[in-house]
Amino acid sequence: MVAKNTASSAPTLPATGDQTDAARELTRLVALMARLRDPEYGCPWDREQTHETIAPYAIEEAYEVLDAIQKQDWQAFPDELGDLLLQVVYQARLAEEEGHFDFATVARLITEKMIRRHPHVTFGPEVLGTQQDTAAPVSGPTTSAAMPGQWEQLKEKERQKLTAPGQKSSALAGIPPALPALLRASKIASRAARVGFDWPDVQGVVAKVHEEMEEFSVEMQANDRAKMQDELGDVFFSLASLARRLDLDPEACLRQACDKFTRRFQAVEACLAEEGRSMQDEPVAYLDEVWNRVKKRDG
């Protein structure tokens, strides 16, 4: 059995200098946003923004964080994280002005959620505050490999609590439609698989990919654009399902392919420039020859 997440079951951890500094700087950021939105003394542009107008920036900043991680750019990384944090503070400020919630509510809700979803961890009063018995003890393995399953079970219980009385929660409930399409497809397939809607082995998924490709080819021959879009979507969905079954991230796979193509294309451009040639003026056969040389060199 694992100890309960209660204030009495863990010692209080003193606030470190880093924690104190973080609290101070976060307070400054919240105050800054309040000033930017001030009707009299704020910034005209910031005062005009709404939840909808700044929402795209959150997505953009999240991808810039990912780019910094992939490049291991430790100088840009904290700056990009700050840009992303600003979007959270911004949205919370707008909600506070509308009387919905404030940033403190956002921080409290995510803290309470993490406590609920980590019943195998003992927290002290510096985390629990005035809460008592926020999570029941759990038994069973607490290895990192076991955590995803436990996490999903806890999330499912939370979803069921939000379901209206008399209604059954869908296995696909809570997957945001605004997710990148490949990521959404992977999550949908994963949720469906958890309730048994899956092929018995990976070969079944591979066969489904081939089946969808054949159906797309039929519509392509018929030149029916609406059906081509529908069938090509099925191809992408089946590929996302295959990636999920192989424990691969389809978004990461496609990003890697994009990076590889960009690298090789730019190498082709460089080769042509060294030869005094222009890509627009060369026949496809020669461009393919240069591409294959670059590809062989690239490995």
C-alpha positions in Angstrom: 0.0 0.0 0.0 1.1 3.5 -0.7 0.7 6.3 1.8 -2.2 8.8 1.5 -1.6 12.2 0.1 -2.2 14.0 3.4 -0.3 16.8 5.1 0.5 14.5 8.1 2.2 11.8 6.0 5.1 13.8 4.6 7.5 16.4 6.0 7.2 20.0 5.0 9.8 20.9 2.4 11.3 24.4 2.9 10.9 26.8 0.1 14.2 27.0 -1.8 15.6 30.2 -3.2 14.5 29.1 -6.7 10.9 28.6 -5.4 10.9 32.0 -3.8 12.3 33.7 -6.9 9.7 31.8 -9.1 6.8 33.0 -6.9 8.1 36.6 -7.1 8.6 36.6 -10.8 5.2 35.0 -11.4 3.6 37.7 -9.3 5.4 40.3 -11.4 4.1 38.7 -14.6 0.5 38.6 -13.4 0.8 42.3 -12.4 2.3 43.2 -15.7 -0.6 41.7 -17.6 -3.1 43.5 -15.4 -1.3 46.8 -16.3 -1.2 46.0 -20.0 -5.0 45.5 -19.9 -5.7 48.6 -17.7 -8.4 50.6 -19.5 -6.6 53.9 -18.8 -2.9 53.2 -18.6 -2.6 50.0 -20.5 -1.5 49.1 -24.0 -4.1 49.8 -26.7 -3.3 46.6 -28.6 -3.4 44.4 -25.5 -6.7 46.0 -24.4 -8.3 45.1 -27.7 -7.5 41.4 -27.6 -10.0 38.6 -26.8 -9.8 34.9 -26.0 -10.3 34.2 -29.7 -7.8 36.6 -31.1 -4.9 35.5 -28.9 -5.7 31.8 -29.0 -3.5 31.1 -32.1 -0.5 32.5 -30.3 -0.6 29.7 -27.7 -0.3 27.1 -30.5 2.5 29.0 -32.2 4.4 29.4 -28.9 4.0 25.8 -28.0 5.6 24.8 -31.4 8.4 27.2 -30.8 9.0 25.6 -27.4 9.1 22.2 -29.2 11.6 23.6 -31.7 13.9 24.8 -28.9 13.7 21.4 -27.3 14.6 19.6 -30.5 17.5 21.9 -31.2 18.6 21.8 -27.5 18.8 25.5 -27.7 19.2 26.2 -24.0 19.5 30.0 -24.5 16.2 30.2 -26.5 14.4 27.6 -24.4 13.6 29.7 -21.3 12.5 32.6 -23.5 10.1 30.4 -25.5 8.7 28.9 -22.3 8.1 32.4 -21.1 6.2 33.3 -24.2 4.0 30.2 -23.7 3.5 31.1 -20.0 2.4 34.6 -21.1 -0.4 33.1 -23.1 -1.7 31.3 -20.0 -1.5 34.5 -17.9 -3.1 36.5 -20.7 -6.1 34.1 -21.1 -6.6 34.0 -17.3 -6.5 37.8 -17.1 -9.2 38.0 -19.8 -11.3 35.5 -17.9 -10.9 37.4 -14.6 -12.1 40.6 -16.2 -15.2 38.7 -17.4 -15.8 37.3 -13.9 -15.1 33.7 -14.8 -11.9 32.8 -13.0 -8.4 34.1 -12.4 -4.8 32.9 -12.6 -4.9 31.6 -9.0 -7.8 29.3 -10.0 -5.8 28.0 -12.9 -2.8 27.2 -10.7 -5.0 25.7 -8.0 -6.9 23.4 -10.4 -3.8 22.0 -12.1 -2.2 21.4 -8.7 -5.3 19.6 -7.4 -5.5 17.5 -10.6 -1.9 16.4 -10.3 -2.4 15.4 -6.7 -5.4 13.3 -7.7 -3.5 11.7 -10.5 -0.5 10.8 -8.4 -2.0 8.8 -5.5 1.3 6.9 -5.3 3.2 10.0 -4.3 3.2 11.4 -0.8 2.8 15.2 -0.6 3.4 17.5 2.3 1.5 20.6 3.4 3.5 22.9 1.1 1.6 21.1 -1.7 -1.6 20.1 -0.1 -2.2 23.3 1.8 -5.4 22.9 3.8 -6.5 19.8 1.9 -6.8 16.4 3.7 -7.2 12.9 2.2 -7.2 14.3 -1.3 -6.4 10.9 -2.8 -7.0 7.3 -1.6 -4.0 5.0 -1.3 -3.3 2.7 -4.2 -1.8 -0.7 -4.4 0.1 -2.4 -7.2 3.1 -1.5 -9.2 4.4 2.1 -9.2 7.0 1.7 -11.9 7.2 4.3 -14.7 5.9 1.7 -17.1 2.7 1.3 -15.0 2.0 5.0 -14.7 0.3 5.6 -18.1 -2.3 3.0 -17.4 -3.0 4.3 -13.9 -3.1 7.9 -15.3 -5.7 6.9 -18.0 -7.8 5.2 -15.4 -7.9 8.3 -13.2 -8.7 10.5 -16.2 -11.6 8.2 -17.1 -13.0 8.5 -13.6 -12.8 12.3 -13.9 -14.6 12.2 -17.3 -17.3 10.0 -15.8 -17.9 12.5 -13.0 -18.5 15.2 -15.7 -21.0 13.1 -17.5 -24.7 14.1 -17.0 -26.7 11.7 -14.9 -28.3 8.9 -17.0 -25.8 9.4 -19.8 -22.8 7.1 -20.5 -19.5 8.7 -21.1 -18.0 8.0 -24.6 -14.6 6.5 -24.7 -13.7 9.3 -27.1 -14.9 12.1 -24.8 -12.5 14.9 -24.1 -10.3 14.6 -27.2 -10.1 18.2 -28.4 -11.2 18.6 -32.1 -8.6 21.4 -32.5 -5.7 19.1 -32.0 -3.3 18.6 -34.9 -5.1 16.1 -37.1 -2.5 13.3 -36.9 -2.2 13.7 -33.1 -6.0 13.6 -32.8 -6.2 10.5 -35.0 -3.6 8.8 -32.8 -5.5 9.6 -29.6 -8.8 8.5 -31.1 -7.3 5.2 -32.2 -5.7 4.7 -28.8 -8.9 5.4 -26.9 -10.8 3.0 -29.2 -8.2 0.3 -28.6 -8.5 0.6 -24.9 -12.1 -0.6 -25.1 -11.3 -3.4 -27.4 -11.9 -1.7 -30.8 -8.6 -2.8 -32.4 -6.9 -5.4 -34.6 -5.5 -8.5 -32.9 -2.0 -7.8 -34.3 -0.1 -5.2 -36.2 -0.5 -7.0 -39.5 -4.2 -6.2 -39.4 -3.3 -2.5 -39.3 -0.9 -2.9 -42.1 -3.6 -4.6 -44.2 -6.0 -1.7 -43.4 -3.4 0.8 -44.7 -3.2 -1.1 -48.0 -7.0 -1.4 -48.2 -7.4 2.4 -47.7 -4.8 3.1 -50.3 -6.6 0.9 -52.8 -9.9 2.7 -52.1 -8.1 6.1 -52.6 -6.7 4.9 -55.9 -10.2 4.0 -57.2 -11.4 7.5 -56.4 -8.3 9.1 -57.9 -8.9 7.3 -61.1 -12.5 8.6 -61.1 -11.2 12.1 -60.4 -13.8 12.6 -57.7 -12.2 15.3 -55.5 -14.7 15.0 -52.6 -14.3 11.3 -52.4 -10.5 11.5 -52.9 -10.4 13.8 -49.8 -12.5 11.4 -47.8 -10.4 8.4 -48.8 -7.1 10.1 -48.4 -8.2 11.1 -44.9 -8.8 7.4 -44.2 -5.3 6.6 -45.4 -3.8 9.2 -43.0 -6.0 7.9 -40.1 -4.9 4.3 -40.8 -1.2 5.4 -40.8 -1.8 7.2 -37.5 -3.3 3.9 -36.2 -0.2 2.0 -37.4 2.1 4.5 -35.7 0.1 4.1 -32.5 0.3 0.3 -32.7 4.1 0.5 -33.2 4.4 2.9 -30.3 5.5 5.7 -32.6 4.4 9.4 -32.5 2.9 10.1 -36.0 3.6 13.8 -35.5 7.2 13.1 -34.7 7.5 10.8 -37.7 6.2 13.4 -40.1 8.3 16.2 -38.5 11.3 13.9 -39.0 10.4 13.4 -42.6 9.9 17.1 -43.2 13.3 17.8 -41.6 14.9 15.2 -43.7 13.4 16.5 -47.0 14.3 20.1 -46.1 17.9 19.0 -45.4 18.2 17.0 -48.6 16.5 19.6 -50.7 18.8 22.4 -49.5 21.7 20.1 -50.2 20.5 19.7 -53.8 20.2 23.4 -54.1 23.8 23.8 -52.9 25.1 21.2 -55.4 23.3 22.9 -58.3 24.7 26.3 -57.1 28.3 24.9 -57.1 27.7 23.7 -60.7 26.3 27.0 -61.8 22.9 25.4 -62.4 19.4 26.5 -61.6 16.8 24.1 -60.3 14.1 25.7 -62.5 16.2 25.1 -65.6 17.1 21.5 -65.1 15.1 18.4 -66.2 13.5 16.3 -63.6 15.8 13.3 -64.5 18.9 15.3 -63.6 17.3 16.7 -60.4 16.5 13.1 -59.4 20.1 12.1 -60.1 21.4 14.9 -57.8 18.8 14.0 -55.2 20.0 10.3 -55.2 23.6 11.5 -54.7 22.6 13.6 -51.8 20.4 10.8 -50.4 23.3 8.4 -50.5 25.6 10.8 -48.8 23.0 11.7 -46.2 22.6 8.0 -45.2 
